[in-house]
């Protein structure tokens, strides 16, 4: 048996297991009265936990914040950097946008209105600026950057996806809505893919290179893919997410940007009796004291 055949069997087995877990979850929801949304999210998050690279952390029900004061509504599944710090507000976990690598919204039944709602929600978070980085005074020997959406980023831009059990609209209708919404949305702010468990997937594709892992720059082209009988979009979903999140990287984070002018207390400095130079920031006890504003 060739490696390709073995890999195909593995993906097929994963798809069957995933579908069985979804069916089991729906039965539990019906008979035990559990919250359907939470149960559906748990299955998706559990699957991602097993099949995404170890460089990312899968979290549920988080709210995304930015150093500019933006604050999202609750997000179903967040793909975060493995170094994400634990921050909490009441019962909600807060994730600084710098640590956010991707979002996945989960729907039981996807409608065209639901697609529009998810598009708006995802685009809003994707627009949060990632700026809270420690800037070094000397140039870095190695400088990380990534080419995506027809641009170069010195951080990992947030990816966004939608997963649904089923849909009340056809793939063609949903694809038409995505194409329409893409006309006035920058590539880096679009949904990067939609997967519907019992119908198929919608992904973008470059008209020149054939690249398809994320939304593409230039004219919007998309591929609507219906799996063969007995198949599912899970193998393609796994391949797409692996391709996207294997490239994640994280710059040194500056948490002081999220604390504003919050004072730590009254400062008292011990140093030379007659210093030749007294840096002004030595008497500043705010979180951003001594920060490099370049």
NUTOR-323564 format. One record per residue (C-alpha): residue in one letter; x, y, z; residue number from 1. Coordinates in steps of 0.1 Angstrom, whole numbers, plus 5000, padded with zeros to 4 digits. Example, Ala and Ser with C-alpha at 12.3 -4.5 7.8 and 13.67 -1.06 7.14 Angstrom:
% NUTOR-323564
+-----+------+-------+------+-----+
| res | east | north |   up |   n |
+-----+------+-------+------+-----+
|   A | 5123 |  4955 | 5078 |   1 |
|   S | 5137 |  4989 | 5071 |   2 |
+-----+------+-------+------+-----+
% end
This chain:
% NUTOR-323564
+-----+------+-------+------+-----+
| res | east | north |   up |   n |
+-----+------+-------+------+-----+
|   X | 5000 |  5000 | 5000 |   1 |
|   X | 5014 |  5034 | 4990 |   2 |
|   X | 5019 |  5063 | 5014 |   3 |
|   X | 4991 |  5082 | 4996 |   4 |
|   X | 4967 |  5053 | 5001 |   5 |
|   X | 4976 |  5050 | 5038 |   6 |
|   X | 4971 |  5088 | 5042 |   7 |
|   X | 4937 |  5086 | 5024 |   8 |
|   X | 4926 |  5058 | 5048 |   9 |
|   X | 4937 |  5078 | 5078 |  10 |
|   X | 4917 |  5109 | 5067 |  11 |
|   X | 4887 |  5086 | 5059 |  12 |
|   X | 4889 |  5071 | 5094 |  13 |
|   X | 4892 |  5106 | 5110 |  14 |
|   X | 4861 |  5118 | 5090 |  15 |
|   X | 4840 |  5088 | 5101 |  16 |
|   X | 4851 |  5092 | 5138 |  17 |
|   X | 4842 |  5129 | 5136 |  18 |
|   X | 4808 |  5123 | 5121 |  19 |
|   X | 4801 |  5096 | 5147 |  20 |
|   X | 4809 |  5120 | 5175 |  21 |
|   X | 4787 |  5147 | 5160 |  22 |
|   X | 4758 |  5122 | 5158 |  23 |
|   X | 4765 |  5111 | 5194 |  24 |
|   X | 4765 |  5147 | 5205 |  25 |
|   X | 4731 |  5154 | 5189 |  26 |
|   X | 4717 |  5124 | 5207 |  27 |
|   X | 4730 |  5137 | 5240 |  28 |
|   X | 4715 |  5171 | 5233 |  29 |
|   X | 4681 |  5156 | 5225 |  30 |
|   X | 4679 |  5132 | 5255 |  31 |
|   X | 4699 |  5150 | 5282 |  32 |
|   X | 4687 |  5186 | 5276 |  33 |
|   X | 4723 |  5199 | 5273 |  34 |
|   X | 4729 |  5232 | 5256 |  35 |
|   X | 4733 |  5223 | 5219 |  36 |
|   X | 4756 |  5252 | 5211 |  37 |
|   X | 4781 |  5243 | 5239 |  38 |
|   X | 4780 |  5206 | 5230 |  39 |
|   X | 4787 |  5213 | 5193 |  40 |
|   X | 4815 |  5236 | 5201 |  41 |
|   X | 4831 |  5211 | 5224 |  42 |
|   X | 4832 |  5184 | 5197 |  43 |
|   X | 4848 |  5209 | 5172 |  44 |
|   X | 4873 |  5221 | 5198 |  45 |
|   X | 4882 |  5185 | 5208 |  46 |
|   X | 4888 |  5176 | 5172 |  47 |
|   X | 4910 |  5206 | 5166 |  48 |
|   X | 4929 |  5199 | 5198 |  49 |
|   X | 4940 |  5166 | 5184 |  50 |
|   X | 4948 |  5176 | 5148 |  51 |
|   X | 4962 |  5211 | 5150 |  52 |
|   X | 5000 |  5217 | 5154 |  53 |
|   X | 5013 |  5219 | 5190 |  54 |
|   X | 5024 |  5255 | 5184 |  55 |
|   X | 4987 |  5266 | 5189 |  56 |
|   X | 4962 |  5263 | 5217 |  57 |
|   X | 4925 |  5257 | 5211 |  58 |
|   X | 4902 |  5278 | 5234 |  59 |
|   X | 4865 |  5282 | 5236 |  60 |
|   X | 4841 |  5310 | 5246 |  61 |
|   X | 4867 |  5337 | 5247 |  62 |
|   X | 4865 |  5374 | 5241 |  63 |
|   X | 4892 |  5392 | 5221 |  64 |
|   X | 4906 |  5425 | 5232 |  65 |
|   X | 4930 |  5450 | 5216 |  66 |
|   X | 4954 |  5476 | 5231 |  67 |
|   X | 4932 |  5503 | 5214 |  68 |
|   X | 4903 |  5493 | 5238 |  69 |
|   X | 4883 |  5471 | 5214 |  70 |
|   X | 4864 |  5442 | 5229 |  71 |
|   X | 4847 |  5414 | 5209 |  72 |
|   X | 4816 |  5395 | 5218 |  73 |
|   X | 4821 |  5358 | 5227 |  74 |
|   X | 4839 |  5338 | 5201 |  75 |
|   X | 4831 |  5301 | 5197 |  76 |
|   X | 4866 |  5287 | 5191 |  77 |
|   X | 4898 |  5306 | 5191 |  78 |
|   X | 4931 |  5293 | 5178 |  79 |
|   X | 4957 |  5311 | 5201 |  80 |
|   X | 4994 |  5310 | 5205 |  81 |
|   X | 5006 |  5284 | 5229 |  82 |
|   X | 5021 |  5312 | 5251 |  83 |
|   X | 4988 |  5330 | 5255 |  84 |
|   X | 4986 |  5345 | 5291 |  85 |
|   X | 4956 |  5337 | 5313 |  86 |
|   X | 4935 |  5369 | 5316 |  87 |
|   X | 4900 |  5369 | 5330 |  88 |
|   X | 4872 |  5393 | 5334 |  89 |
|   X | 4843 |  5380 | 5355 |  90 |
|   X | 4835 |  5346 | 5339 |  91 |
|   X | 4850 |  5354 | 5305 |  92 |
|   X | 4885 |  5346 | 5293 |  93 |
|   X | 4901 |  5376 | 5275 |  94 |
|   X | 4927 |  5370 | 5247 |  95 |
|   X | 4948 |  5399 | 5235 |  96 |
|   X | 4945 |  5400 | 5198 |  97 |
|   X | 4983 |  5397 | 5194 |  98 |
|   X | 4980 |  5361 | 5206 |  99 |
|   X | 4951 |  5353 | 5183 | 100 |
|   X | 4960 |  5332 | 5152 | 101 |
|   X | 4925 |  5322 | 5141 | 102 |
|   X | 4888 |  5321 | 5148 | 103 |
|   X | 4863 |  5294 | 5140 | 104 |
|   X | 4826 |  5301 | 5144 | 105 |
|   X | 4803 |  5270 | 5148 | 106 |
|   X | 4767 |  5268 | 5134 | 107 |
|   X | 4742 |  5240 | 5138 | 108 |
|   X | 4723 |  5251 | 5106 | 109 |
|   X | 4740 |  5277 | 5084 | 110 |
|   X | 4717 |  5301 | 5065 | 111 |
|   X | 4727 |  5329 | 5042 | 112 |
|   X | 4718 |  5354 | 5071 | 113 |
|   X | 4740 |  5334 | 5094 | 114 |
|   X | 4768 |  5336 | 5070 | 115 |
|   X | 4765 |  5373 | 5067 | 116 |
|   X | 4765 |  5376 | 5105 | 117 |
|   X | 4796 |  5355 | 5109 | 118 |
|   X | 4813 |  5374 | 5081 | 119 |
|   X | 4807 |  5407 | 5099 | 120 |
|   X | 4818 |  5393 | 5133 | 121 |
|   X | 4850 |  5378 | 5119 | 122 |
|   X | 4859 |  5408 | 5098 | 123 |
|   X | 4855 |  5431 | 5129 | 124 |
|   X | 4880 |  5410 | 5149 | 125 |
|   X | 4904 |  5406 | 5120 | 126 |
|   X | 4905 |  5445 | 5118 | 127 |
|   X | 4919 |  5447 | 5154 | 128 |
|   X | 4954 |  5461 | 5151 | 129 |
|   X | 4983 |  5439 | 5165 | 130 |
|   X | 5007 |  5465 | 5178 | 131 |
|   X | 5017 |  5456 | 5214 | 132 |
|   X | 5051 |  5443 | 5206 | 133 |
|   X | 5085 |  5449 | 5224 | 134 |
|   X | 5106 |  5469 | 5200 | 135 |
|   X | 5143 |  5464 | 5203 | 136 |
|   X | 5168 |  5493 | 5201 | 137 |
|   X | 5191 |  5473 | 5179 | 138 |
|   X | 5181 |  5456 | 5147 | 139 |
|   X | 5172 |  5419 | 5150 | 140 |
|   X | 5195 |  5394 | 5133 | 141 |
|   X | 5165 |  5373 | 5123 | 142 |
|   X | 5133 |  5391 | 5114 | 143 |
|   X | 5102 |  5370 | 5110 | 144 |
|   X | 5076 |  5379 | 5083 | 145 |
|   X | 5049 |  5362 | 5064 | 146 |
|   X | 5034 |  5367 | 5030 | 147 |
|   X | 4996 |  5364 | 5030 | 148 |
|   X | 4966 |  5381 | 5014 | 149 |
|   X | 4989 |  5397 | 4988 | 150 |
|   X | 5008 |  5416 | 5016 | 151 |
|   X | 5037 |  5411 | 5039 | 152 |
|   X | 5031 |  5411 | 5077 | 153 |
|   X | 5057 |  5412 | 5105 | 154 |
|   X | 5032 |  5393 | 5127 | 155 |
|   X | 5008 |  5364 | 5120 | 156 |
|   X | 4975 |  5378 | 5107 | 157 |
|   X | 4943 |  5364 | 5121 | 158 |
|   X | 4926 |  5337 | 5100 | 159 |
|   X | 4889 |  5331 | 5102 | 160 |
|   X | 4867 |  5301 | 5093 | 161 |
|   X | 4831 |  5288 | 5097 | 162 |
|   X | 4821 |  5253 | 5105 | 163 |
|   X | 4785 |  5241 | 5103 | 164 |
|   X | 4767 |  5207 | 5107 | 165 |
|   X | 4744 |  5214 | 5078 | 166 |
|   X | 4728 |  5244 | 5060 | 167 |
|   X | 4694 |  5256 | 5049 | 168 |
|   X | 4710 |  5270 | 5017 | 169 |
|   X | 4729 |  5254 | 4989 | 170 |
|   X | 4767 |  5257 | 4985 | 171 |
|   X | 4760 |  5278 | 4954 | 172 |
|   X | 4738 |  5302 | 4974 | 173 |
|   X | 4763 |  5305 | 5002 | 174 |
|   X | 4792 |  5310 | 4977 | 175 |
|   X | 4772 |  5338 | 4960 | 176 |
|   X | 4768 |  5356 | 4993 | 177 |
|   X | 4806 |  5352 | 5001 | 178 |
|   X | 4815 |  5365 | 4966 | 179 |
|   X | 4791 |  5395 | 4971 | 180 |
|   X | 4806 |  5403 | 5006 | 181 |
|   X | 4841 |  5400 | 4993 | 182 |
|   X | 4836 |  5429 | 4969 | 183 |
|   X | 4840 |  5456 | 4996 | 184 |
|   X | 4861 |  5436 | 5021 | 185 |
|   X | 4899 |  5435 | 5021 | 186 |
|   X | 4913 |  5399 | 5016 | 187 |
|   X | 4928 |  5398 | 5051 | 188 |
|   X | 4894 |  5406 | 5066 | 189 |
|   X | 4874 |  5380 | 5048 | 190 |
|   X | 4864 |  5345 | 5060 | 191 |
|   X | 4891 |  5322 | 5048 | 192 |
|   X | 4869 |  5291 | 5044 | 193 |
|   X | 4835 |  5275 | 5051 | 194 |
|   X | 4830 |  5238 | 5059 | 195 |
|   X | 4795 |  5222 | 5061 | 196 |
|   X | 4797 |  5187 | 5074 | 197 |
|   X | 4770 |  5171 | 5052 | 198 |
|   X | 4775 |  5193 | 5021 | 199 |
|   X | 4810 |  5203 | 5014 | 200 |
|   X | 4833 |  5233 | 5016 | 201 |
|   X | 4839 |  5268 | 5001 | 202 |
|   X | 4874 |  5281 | 4998 | 203 |
|   X | 4892 |  5309 | 4979 | 204 |
|   X | 4916 |  5301 | 4951 | 205 |
|   X | 4942 |  5323 | 4934 | 206 |
|   X | 4936 |  5327 | 4896 | 207 |
|   X | 4974 |  5326 | 4890 | 208 |
|   X | 4991 |  5304 | 4916 | 209 |
|   X | 4963 |  5281 | 4926 | 210 |
|   X | 4970 |  5290 | 4963 | 211 |
|   X | 4939 |  5282 | 4984 | 212 |
|   X | 4947 |  5281 | 5021 | 213 |
|   X | 4934 |  5316 | 5028 | 214 |
|   X | 4915 |  5344 | 5011 | 215 |
|   X | 4934 |  5356 | 4980 | 216 |
|   X | 4944 |  5391 | 4967 | 217 |
|   X | 4932 |  5402 | 4934 | 218 |
|   X | 4899 |  5391 | 4918 | 219 |
|   X | 4879 |  5369 | 4941 | 220 |
|   X | 4877 |  5333 | 4929 | 221 |
|   X | 4863 |  5305 | 4950 | 222 |
|   X | 4860 |  5267 | 4948 | 223 |
|   X | 4828 |  5250 | 4959 | 224 |
|   X | 4837 |  5213 | 4966 | 225 |
|   X | 4811 |  5186 | 4972 | 226 |
|   X | 4826 |  5154 | 4987 | 227 |
|   X | 4820 |  5120 | 4971 | 228 |
|   X | 4791 |  5098 | 4984 | 229 |
|   X | 4799 |  5089 | 5020 | 230 |
|   X | 4826 |  5115 | 5022 | 231 |
|   X | 4829 |  5148 | 5042 | 232 |
|   X | 4849 |  5180 | 5041 | 233 |
|   X | 4869 |  5170 | 5072 | 234 |
|   X | 4900 |  5158 | 5054 | 235 |
|   X | 4902 |  5191 | 5034 | 236 |
|   X | 4894 |  5211 | 5066 | 237 |
|   X | 4923 |  5194 | 5084 | 238 |
|   X | 4946 |  5199 | 5055 | 239 |
|   X | 4937 |  5236 | 5053 | 240 |
|   X | 4941 |  5243 | 5090 | 241 |
|   X | 4973 |  5224 | 5092 | 242 |
|   X | 4986 |  5244 | 5062 | 243 |
|   X | 4976 |  5277 | 5078 | 244 |
|   X | 4987 |  5272 | 5114 | 245 |
|   X | 5020 |  5254 | 5109 | 246 |
|   X | 5033 |  5289 | 5099 | 247 |
|   X | 5024 |  5307 | 5131 | 248 |
|   X | 5049 |  5328 | 5150 | 249 |
|   X | 5048 |  5351 | 5179 | 250 |
|   X | 5068 |  5383 | 5185 | 251 |
|   X | 5077 |  5394 | 5221 | 252 |
|   X | 5045 |  5408 | 5237 | 253 |
|   X | 5043 |  5441 | 5256 | 254 |
|   X | 5015 |  5437 | 5281 | 255 |
|   X | 5020 |  5473 | 5294 | 256 |
|   X | 5001 |  5485 | 5263 | 257 |
|   X | 4969 |  5470 | 5277 | 258 |
|   X | 4973 |  5487 | 5311 | 259 |
|   X | 4972 |  5523 | 5299 | 260 |
|   X | 4984 |  5547 | 5326 | 261 |
|   X | 4976 |  5524 | 5355 | 262 |
|   X | 5001 |  5534 | 5383 | 263 |
|   X | 5020 |  5507 | 5402 | 264 |
|   X | 5026 |  5530 | 5432 | 265 |
|   X | 5050 |  5557 | 5445 | 266 |
|   X | 5085 |  5551 | 5432 | 267 |
|   X | 5117 |  5554 | 5453 | 268 |
|   X | 5150 |  5551 | 5435 | 269 |
|   X | 5183 |  5541 | 5450 | 270 |
|   X | 5214 |  5549 | 5430 | 271 |
|   X | 5246 |  5569 | 5428 | 272 |
|   X | 5248 |  5599 | 5452 | 273 |
|   X | 5257 |  5623 | 5424 | 274 |
|   X | 5246 |  5607 | 5392 | 275 |
|   X | 5258 |  5621 | 5359 | 276 |
|   X | 5225 |  5613 | 5343 | 277 |
|   X | 5190 |  5608 | 5357 | 278 |
|   X | 5167 |  5591 | 5332 | 279 |
|   X | 5133 |  5607 | 5335 | 280 |
|   X | 5115 |  5574 | 5334 | 281 |
|   X | 5131 |  5563 | 5367 | 282 |
|   X | 5104 |  5584 | 5385 | 283 |
|   X | 5076 |  5571 | 5363 | 284 |
|   X | 5059 |  5540 | 5378 | 285 |
|   X | 5033 |  5535 | 5351 | 286 |
|   X | 5033 |  5502 | 5332 | 287 |
|   X | 5047 |  5519 | 5301 | 288 |
|   X | 5076 |  5536 | 5318 | 289 |
|   X | 5107 |  5536 | 5297 | 290 |
|   X | 5088 |  5522 | 5267 | 291 |
|   X | 5102 |  5527 | 5232 | 292 |
|   X | 5076 |  5546 | 5213 | 293 |
|   X | 5092 |  5541 | 5179 | 294 |
+-----+------+-------+------+-----+
% end
